[in-house]
């Protein structure tokens, strides 16, 4: 794999871009691998990369039923932050944020990381108290966090409506300046390219139809492109996590819901940060193309469809116009949905299971994308060593038996 650099870009431009080679191979499945990762999104590709780079497991494969990055990785709104309330959550999301900060250099691929800052708004005294509590908890965990008043909020985001006369007046907000956004396809492609260079096979259009077991131990996979022998299977399939786990008879405490987002027509730069509101249930950022990226919470009904209900969109529009009257005449350009897997405590599962060699990484709900590198890093450690490290340990399945939950509903929900 050659390095991308200013010199290589200029060189290829001068010779008509005829010297570029494919960023990764398109191999056929081998008869056997040391480990197979199901799911070619950001988490799956990151897991493969760290397994190969850190743990030396290079005879591994990522199998994806469609194309890499075509599931939830390509349908999320790419918001990055680590200001979660509880110690366990702060640890994994802060670990991820630190990896995000150097990921373009590590992968030699521009993931278009923009540390533009994330505002979480408070609209009443109770919400303000909860956000102030989160700021103090963040600081104790070494996570950057500030609490702003209305005047400071207006200075940081001038287009936000901070009038005291609106239905839900903005009385304060938390700010994480290191938070921001990045580019989802660039992240997936960067991880794929780097993993491939380490020898990982990335196999697209390869649907898993059965996980083969014998005496409680994984022995292989049956796929649309043939059988594969392996003693380790790692499932990283987001909204379909419970479906894959069901193939080995494992029932997970997960519900799958639609999650919708939409974008406006492009504008010149107008929104300088990410703005989130749990009370009016909307969040907004602006992409590099100028589109406003707008989202809300999950649809209330369970579903495996990548579409949601109209009332969510109507509510989003009412909320965004109240917070940003400047947007009232904008046209919305397109809308889409993803499938999010939600645990009862709004925290993920990173765990081995009662089936030997079968590992699960899922249940991220609306917080999956921001955790991508941290999730892949911790999951790779679990798959390689068959035991969770300190970051992953709070998120095993055992917590649903012991009651040691990581209840992040306040920091999750619409606050992606």
N, C-alpha and C positions, 0 to 999 in steps of 0.2 A: 504494500500500500504506500503510494507516494504521498508526501505531505502537501497539503494545500498551503499556498503562500502567495504573497504579492508577486513574487518572481514567476511562479507557475501560472498565475492568472494572466500576467502580461505576455508570457511566452506563448500560451495557448491562444490568446487573442490575436497575436501576430501571425500565427499559422492556421488560423481559421478554426480553432477549437477541435482539431482532428486528433489530438493526442490523449484526450481523456479516456480513461478506462472505467468500466462499471465500478460503482462504489462498493458493491459486495457481490459475491458469487450467487448463482441460482442453482444449487446442487440438487441432485436426487437424494432421497433418504438412503442412508447406509442401513445394512441389516441390523446393526446394534450400536448403542451409545452407552457411555457411562451414566449419562443423565439426559432427560428430555424435558424441556420447558414448554408447556402448553400455553400459548398466547404470545403473539408478536407485537404487543403494544409497548409502551415505554417501560413499564415495570418488568415485563418478561425479557426485553432486550437488555435492560440494565442488569438484571440477574445473570444473564448469560455472560455479559461483559465482565462482571466482577468475579464470577466463577472461574473464568479463564485467566483473568489478569492476576487476581489475588491468590486463588486457591489452586491454580495450575491445572484445572479440569478443562481440557481443550477438546476432548472427544465427546462433545455435547451438541445438542441441536435445539433450535427453537422451531416449533411447528405452529403454523397459523392457518386457520381455515380460509382466510381471505388474503389480504395483502397487509404487510406490516404497517402499523399505525392507522389502520382503517376502522378500528372499533372506537372505544371511548377515548383513546389517545387523540384521535382526529376529530372528536366531537365535544371536547371540553373547552373551557374559556381561559386556560393556561395561567390562572392566577397563582402566584407564589407568595407564601408567607409562612411564618413559624410561630406566631403569637397565640398558641393554644394554652389553655388554663392549667391542666394537670402536668405533673412532672414527666410522666411517661410520654404524653403526647408532645410536649415541648422538646423532649430529648430527640425523638425520631424526626420531627419536622425541622428542628434546628440543625440536626445532622444533615438532612437533605438540603437545607438552604446553604450550608457551608459547601456542600458538594456542587450545588448549582453555581456558586460564585466562581469556581475555577473550571467548570465543565467544558466550556468552549476550548480552552487551552489544552485540557487533558485529552479531549477527543479530536483535536485539530479540526473542529467543525463549528461554525458560528451558529449557536443556538438562539441568537438574538435576545439575550437576557437583558432586560430593562429594569433596573432597580428604581422605579419611579415612586414607590411608596404606596402603602395600603391604608386607607381610612376605614374604620368601623364606627358607624354613627350611633350616638345615643339620643333618644327622643323623649325620655322621661327620667325622673330621678332614680327609679329602680334600675333602669338600664345603665345609667351613668355609674351607679354604685358597682354594678357587676363588671363594667369595663375597667373601672379604676382598680378593682380587685385583680382583674386579669393583668393589668399593667404591673402591679406589684409582684404578682406571681412570676411573670415573665422576667422581670429584673432579677429575682432570686435565682432563676435558672439561666442567667446569662444571655437572655434574649432581649434585643433592643426593643424598647417600647416607650411611648410617650402618651400623655393625655392632654388634649387640646380643648380650649374653650371656643365659643362661636367665632370670636375675632380671629384667633389663630387658624381656625378651620378655613375661614374666608380667605385669609392670606395664602394658605397652602393650595386651596382649590377655589379660585375666584368665581367660577360659574355655578357653584353650589348655592342653592337657595337657603339662606340662614335666617330668613325673616321669622320673628317670633309669632307671626299671625297665621302661619300655615297650619294645616290640620295636625301634622306631626312635626313640631318645631325641632330643629337640631340644637341641642343644648351642650353637646360635647362629642368627642370622638377619640379613639385610640389611633395612633399612627405608628406603623412600623416602616421606617424609611428604607430598610434593606429589602422589603417586599416589592413585588412588581409582577411582570409578565415575561413570557418567552414564546418561542415559536414551536408548536407541537411537532410538526413534521420534521423540523430540523433536529429536534432532540432524538426522535426515533431513528432517523437516517444516520445521525452521528453515532449513536450506540450500535446500530447495525453494522456500520462500516468498521468501527473499532473492534467489535466482537468477531466479525468475519476475518479481520487481519490476524486475530489470535487463533484462528482455526475453527471457530464455531460455525456449524452449518445452519443457515437460516432458510427454512423450507416453507415457502408460501403455497397457498391453495392446497393445504394438506389438513383436512378435517379429521379430528379424532372421533371415532365412532364407538370405541370400547377401550377400557383400560383392563389389561389382562392381569390376573392375580392367581397365586397358588399358595394355599395355606397361610393366608393373611399377609402375603408379601407381593409387591408389584413385580411382574415379570416382563411386561412389555405393553405395547400399544397396538391397537388395530386402527388404521387410518385409511382415508380415501386413496392413499398412494402406497398402500401395502403395510404389512406388519413390521414393527420395530421392536427389537429386544432391548430392554433396559431394566435396571433394578431401582432407578430413581425417577420419579415423575413429579414435577413441580407445576402446580396449576396456578396461573396468573391470568384469569379470564374475566375479571370485573363482574359485570352483570350476569354472566353465565357460570359463576363460581359454583353455585349450588347444583347446576346441571352436571358439571364435570365431576364434582364430589359424589353425586348420586351414582356415577358409573362404578364406584367401588363400595357403594352402600353406606357412605358417610353422609349423615344429615347435619346440615350447618344452620346455626341461628341467623339466617340471612334472608332478607326480602329484597326483591329486585323491583325498582320503580323507574318510570320514565323521568328524565331530567331534560328540560328544554332550554334553548338559548336562541338568540337571534341577533342579527347585525343590521345596522342602518346603511343608508347610502354613505359614501365617503365624504369626509369633511377635512378641512385644514386642521392642524393641531389645535385642539380646544380643551380637551380634558387631560390635565397633567398627571393624573394619578388613578389608582383604583379606588372606587367608592362603594361601600357596602352598607346596607341597612337591613337589620333583622326585623325591625318594627313594620316597615312598609314592604319588606320582602322583595328587594331588588338589589342588584349590583351592576356596576358599569365601569368599563375601561375603554380606551381607544387603541385600535390596532395600528401597526405601522403603515397600513394602507389607508388609514383615516376613518375606517368604519368604527362606529360605536358597537362594542360587544356587550350585550345586555342579557342578564340571566336572573333567575329566581330560585325558589326551592323546588323540591321534587313534587311530582304529581302524587296525590294521596293514594291512588290505586296501584296495585302491583301489576306488573306487565313486563313482557320480554320484547315489546315493540319499541322501535326507535322513533316514536312520536308520542305527543302528549295531548292534553285537552286545551280547548280554546280559552277557557276561563283563566288559566295561568297566564297566557299571553295578555289578555285584557287587563289583568291585575298588574302585570309588569309595566304596561304602558301608562296606566294611571299613576303608579308609583314613580316612574322615572320622570314624568312631566311635573309632578309635584316637587321633586328634588332638583330638577333641572328645567325650569320653564323655557330656557333657551332652545331645548330640543323639541318643542311642541309641534313644529311644522315639518319635522324630519319624516322622510319615508323609510319604512323598514324594507330591507332588500331581500332577506331570506331567513328562514327559521329551520331548526333541526332539533332532533332529540337524541339522547343516548340512554343507556341502561345502567343505573347505578345500583350497586349491591350495598345494602344498609344493615348494620348490626344493631341490636337493641340498645347498646351504649354509645352508638355513633363513633366507634373506634374500630380499627381494622383487626383482622386475624392474620397473624404470621406464625404458622404452627405446623408441626408434624401431626400425624393422625394415628388412629389405631391400626391403620393399614401400613405395614412396613414399607418405607420407600415412597410414600405418597405425602406430599407437602402442599400446603394451601397458603396462598397469599391473596386475600380478598377482603370484602366487607368495608372498603374504604369510603363508601358513601360519596359525598360531594368533595372529599378531600384528597382524592387519589393522585391527581396530577402533581400537586406541589410536593408530594412525598417521593416522587419517582426515583431519584438517585439513592435516597436514603433507604427506601423500601427494597430496591434491588440489591443494595450493599448488604443489608441485614438478612435478606432472604437467601442470598448466595452463601452467607456464612452458615445459616441453618441447614441448607441442602448439603453443603460440603462436610459439615461436622456432625450432622444429625442431632444438634442441640442448639437452642436459641442463645444468642449473645445477650448482653445486658440491655441493649436497646430493644430487641425483639421480645424478650422474656415477658413483659407485661401484656403482650398481645396474643398469647397462646389460647387455645380452646379451653384450657383448664379454668380460666377465669369465670366462665359461665357456670361452672360447678361450684367453685369456691365463693363466688359472689364478689371477687376482687375486680370489679368492673372499672373501666376508664371512661366515665360518663362525660362525653364532650358535646352534648347537645347544644349548649350555649355558645361554644366556640365553633361549632360546625354549622348545621342548618343551612340558611342561605349564605352564611359567611364563609364562602369557599376559600 
